[in-house]
Structures are given as C-alpha cells and as structure tokens.
C-alpha cells in the first residue's frame, strides 16, 4: 500500500512548506489539534483512538499516518486501534443505511 513512515515524513515536510506560506492557518489547525490537551479529560490515547476512527471515516491518509504514530506513542495497542476502527466501520455502514433511507424517501417524494 504505502510506505507510511516515508509518507508521514514527506507529508510533514509539505505541511511545513504550507505553514511558511500561511502560518496563521497552520497555527489554527495546530491549536485545534492540541485543544484537548488542556483539559485532558479523555487522555492522549483515547483522543488518538478517536482521531484514527475519524481519519478512517474521512478517508484521510495523512491523518492516519500522523495519528497512528501518536496513538502508539500514547500507549494504544493494535487491538485497541482495531476496536476504534470497528466503530468507524460501523458508523460508515450506519451512515450508508441512513442515506439509503433518505434516498428512498426522495424517490417516494419524486413519484408523488
């Protein structure tokens, strides 16, 4: 698939380049990413597991590359990561189910 370590390094370099062009944008994103650190109610590991589930649902390879490293450094096991990803799979399937119902509702409305 990918050389995730190489990809993460390349990505971080490009993000740095972006940050030189628009530092306030990068600062804003970094502030959002670290906001939970201030209260730390969930802890770093849980926040990173949530980030990985979100990364999967938004299909963000860069997020996966960055947050896998952070999750492992925060003590997440492969089994815990898999469980978090299972939640993401469920939500994607659930979202498809909900939007299938919405589509059928639109079909019904169109026929009326």
N, C-alpha and C positions, 0 to 999 in steps of 0.2 A: 504494500500500500504506500506508505510514506516512511522516509527516514525522519521520525518525529523529532529527534534531537537536532538534526540539521535544519529541519523546517522551523523549529522553535527559534533557533539562533538567527536564521535568515529573517524570520518574521520580526523578531525584536529589533534587529538592525533597521528594517524598513519602518517600523513604528518610531524608532528614534529619528529617522530622517523626516518622517511626518511631523514629529514633535518640534523639530527645528523650524519647520515652515509655519506651524500653528501651535505654539507652545501652550496657549490657554486651553485649546481643545484637548490636548493630551493631559494637561493638568486636571481638567474637569473629569475626564474619564478615570484617571488615577484616583481622584478624590472619591468618586462613586465606588470604585473597587475597594477602597480602604475604609469606607464609612462604617462598616460593621465591626471593624477592629476597635472602635472607640467604646462601644458598649460591651462587645464580646459575649453577648448572651448565648449565642449558639456555639461559639468556639470555632477556631480556624478549620478544623476537619469537617464539621457539618457544613460550614459555609462553602468549602471547596466541593463537597459532595453535591450540594445544591447547584453550584456553578457548573459542574460536569453534567448534571441532568439537564440544565438549561442549555448548555452548549450542544447537547445532542438534539434537543427539540428545535433549536435554531439553526442546526447544521453548520456550526462554526468550527472549522478545523483549527484555526488559531486559538480559539478559546479552549479547545480540547488539549492542544499542545501545552499551553501555559498552565491550565488548571490541573492536569494530570500530575505535573511536577509538583505543584503546590499542595495537592491533596496527599501525595505520597510523603512529602516533607512534613505535612501536618499529622502524619500517622495513619492515614487511611490504608486499609488493606485492599487487596484485589477483590475480595468477597464483598466488602462494604461498597466499593466502587460499583461492582456488578449489581448490587441491590439498588443503589441510587439510579443506575441506568435502567433497571427494570421499571422504576417509577416513570422515567422518561418515556419508555416504550409504551407503558400503559396510557399515559397522557396523550401520546401521539395517536394511539388507536382510539382512545376516547374522543379526541378532537375529530378524527375522521368520522366516527359514528355520529357525533353531534352535527357535523356539517353535512353528512349524508341525509340526516333527518331534515335539516334546513333546505337542502336541495329538493327533496321530495315535497316539502311544503311549497317551495317556489313553483314546482311543476303543477301541483294542485291549484295554486293561485292563478297560474297562467291559463289553465284549462277552464277555469270558471268564467 
